[in-house]
């Protein structure tokens, strides 16, 4: 796992050029996003498709890149909105 900016530079090319799938935490780190935030986006249907193998969460690298392209082009909304609590 990346431990700092220099480690991240070594991991990102590997993820993008040689892997079909990658751990969600590595993909989140590659764009400077907390893993929990990316996972919540995925769970709310606003992120790339994810799946579990054992305890780890993975994503297809191609799906991740397509999702980034759609975000950049404004085709999808990547914001999480907080649910309003109802007054009782």
C-alpha positions, 0 to 999 in steps of 0.5 A: 500500500502507498505510504506517501507521495513517492510510493503513490507514484510507483503504484499508480502506473502499475494499477493503470497499465498492468492490472485488470482489477485493483483494491479499492483503497489503492484506487482511492489513494491514486486520486487522493480520496479517502477509501471510505468516501469512495466506498460510500459513493459506490454504495450510493450508486455514484461510483464505479462498480465494486465487488468483494473477494474475501475481506478485500474490496476490488474494482475493475480498473477500466470501470474506475477510469470510465467513472472518472471520465464521466465525472470529468465530463459532468455526466454524473454527480459525484457528491454525497448528500447528507440525509436530513433528519426528520423532526419528531 
